[in-house]
Amino acid sequence: MAFHPSQEEAIRHGDGPMMVLAGPGSGKTTVITHRTRYLIQEKGVDPSNILVITFTRAAAREMKERFDALTEGNSPRVSFGTFHSVFFTILKYAYRYQASDIVREEQKIRYIREMMEQYQLEIEDEHEFVPAILSEISLVKSEMMSLDHYYSKNCSEAVFKKLYEGYEERMRRAGLLDFDDMLVMCCQLLDQRPDILKAWQNKFRYILIDEFQDINKVQYEIVRKLALPGNNLFIVGDDDQSVYRFRGARPEIMLGFLKDYPKAGTVLLGTNYRSTREIVDTAGALIAHNKKRYEKKLTAAKGAGKPVQTCMSRDPREETLRIVGEIQDYGAAGYRLEDIAVLYRTNLNPRLLVERLMEYNIPFTMKDSLPNLYEHWISKNILAYIRAARGDRKRSNILGIINRPNRYISRDALEDGEVSWDKVKSFYQDKGWMVERVEQLEYDLLMLKDMAPVAAVNYIRKAVGYDDYLKEYAQFRRMKAEELLDMADQLKESAGGFKTMEAWFDHMEEYKSKLMEQARSQKEVREGVSLMTMHSSKGLEFRVVYILDANEGITPHRKAVLEEDLEEERRMFYVAMTRAKERLHVHYAAERYGKKQERSRFIGEYLKQGK
């Protein structure tokens, strides 16, 4: 196999630390597998002294399969594993831990939910809140930071501290540890037991790490200990593709590698074998706007192709129609649907596109969960009002509206399975102000009864005060209110397409049925256009890539306020762009929900290259 000179240099590196900056599509897996073979066959290293670390089991499996194919399975003693599997092995030998000692994901979720109930936390978006809190707990542990110095992104510090300490207490009682405990305990073990550290240093004399830009603080601390005294640490990664800061990944670790190892060799894999020159140059023009990075000049082995297409549509409906039309054109030109991917910033973005694809019977697969606007908690709240106005007095439905916004109506006032407003008023007969609140709710429901869908949604949001409730809830959850109001706008947009409530509700049922059918067919047949978030696209490639909704507030996300957040958003956009092999289309809308929208600043940044 013929290697590029830079690949050859990396593969044949001698002893000591080495940093390989591997741009998108530059053959990093090839370098790692051939480097491993080189160590064994040409340097005479015992295969059992080599450790190759990846971040996912799938990546570890692929790396091992590639290496086995390369060596025809003649070096089985090379260790391939994830950080977690390697560090658990160390703990297992020291403390006799078993797989049963590791907490399962469903147990972690149950612990957080139990505490939410214990502290009477009423969380609307529980399915988002619980994973977010678990992610923050993981971050605190992996950063080895004091809880007193941590500022929660999802709730008040007091609430987060209660949840964190309650989670830890439940883990202790159950005698369980999570993945982050494993890392911290492993780090402490190697500090406290020089004999154990020495044994593993003798075992793993050569350490190769893939996707090094995704490493966190505690992982790096352990690896540095294990690599001593020879420091045969071979790291491969791309700081420009670091997009997991929310998981604890720190690109600054890679950026500081040469300070930690001043004598480290460096090599840039600067040839992109995946994409055309236009895609490589355009993506390069974008990422050059990040200040904290290794400067790189990447070239495309493929040469010239078609220009990157940047397209403005009037609104999201026109945007999705245009994309669907172009997908059909690609199909007519001989492209397989599997060759095409649509990437977006969050799972909320592709709803209209999903509807359009189903309308035109274009098969698609989704790597992430299928979005159903009408199952979102905001939609459920608003629809509960409409159902109540139309006569649904079931206690379960009324509970969804009585305190949204807060009227301070107690659940105890709703005694029966069917709610009687007279009984509720009787419950508060000695509190005139509460009776007035109940009567106002009755009046609002009466007003809503015969309204058209879009008028009803507007009335609930403005006259009833549901938008004010969303703003208060956003404050509690430390979110930008716009995130929640956008969801209400989406529901309003949907309502605007129907004249009667009956027609709208029929559409909801039909949409739900189609989504269920899509989910079933997706399990059976994995063919069609790929829909996924930018995060999920990392490591993949497609002949044709569409980037959806390249607008300010979406990408970069409105949460990105600090410079480090904006740089991460830019890296994410860069990752999305570099998934494309032949054609890249970037779409944005001039208007959304009747409001003017700005195109993403990232578009302006990469368009400057041609000026």
Sequence and secondary structure as in RCSB ss.txt:
>XXXX:A:sequence
MAFHPSQEEAIRHGDGPMMVLAGPGSGKTTVITHRTRYLIQEKGVDPSNILVITFTRAAAREMKERFDALTEGNS
PRVSFGTFHSVFFTILKYAYRYQASDIVREEQKIRYIREMMEQYQLEIEDEHEFVPAILSEISLVKSEMMSLDHY
YSKNCSEAVFKKLYEGYEERMRRAGLLDFDDMLVMCCQLLDQRPDILKAWQNKFRYILIDEFQDINKVQYEIVRK
LALPGNNLFIVGDDDQSVYRFRGARPEIMLGFLKDYPKAGTVLLGTNYRSTREIVDTAGALIAHNKKRYEKKLTA
AKGAGKPVQTCMSRDPREETLRIVGEIQDYGAAGYRLEDIAVLYRTNLNPRLLVERLMEYNIPFTMKDSLPNLYE
HWISKNILAYIRAARGDRKRSNILGIINRPNRYISRDALEDGEVSWDKVKSFYQDKGWMVERVEQLEYDLLMLKD
MAPVAAVNYIRKAVGYDDYLKEYAQFRRMKAEELLDMADQLKESAGGFKTMEAWFDHMEEYKSKLMEQARSQKEV
REGVSLMTMHSSKGLEFRVVYILDANEGITPHRKAVLEEDLEEERRMFYVAMTRAKERLHVHYAAERYGKKQERS
RFIGEYLKQGK
>XXXX:A:secstr
    HHHHHHHT  SS EEEEE TTS HHHHHHHHHHHHHHTS   GGGEEEEESSHHHHHHHHHHHHHHHTT  
TTSEEEEHHHHHHHHHHHHH   GGGB  HHHHHHHHHHHHHHTT   TTHHHHHHHHHHHHHHHHHTT  GGG 
  SSS HHHHHHHHHHHHHHHHHHT B HHHHHHHHHHHHHH HHHHHHHHHH SEEEESSGGG  HHHHHHHHH
HHTTTT EEEEE GGG   GGGT  HHHHHTHHHH TT EEEEE EESSS HHHHHHHHHHHTT SSS     EE
TT      EEEEESSHHHHHHHHHHHHHHHHHTT  GGGEEEEESSTTTTHHHHHHHHHTT  EEESS    GGG
SHHHHHHHHHHHHHTT  BHHHHTTTTTSS     GGG  SSB  HHHHHHHTTT HHHHHHHHHHHHHHHHHTT
  HHHHHHIIIIIS HHHHHHHHHHHTT  HHHHHHHHHHHHHHHTT SSHHHHHHHHHHHHHHHHHHHHHHHH 
  SEEEEEHHHHTT  EEEEEE   BTBTTTBTT  SHHHHHHHHHHHHHHHTTEEEEEEEEEESEETTEE  B 
HHHHHHHGGG 
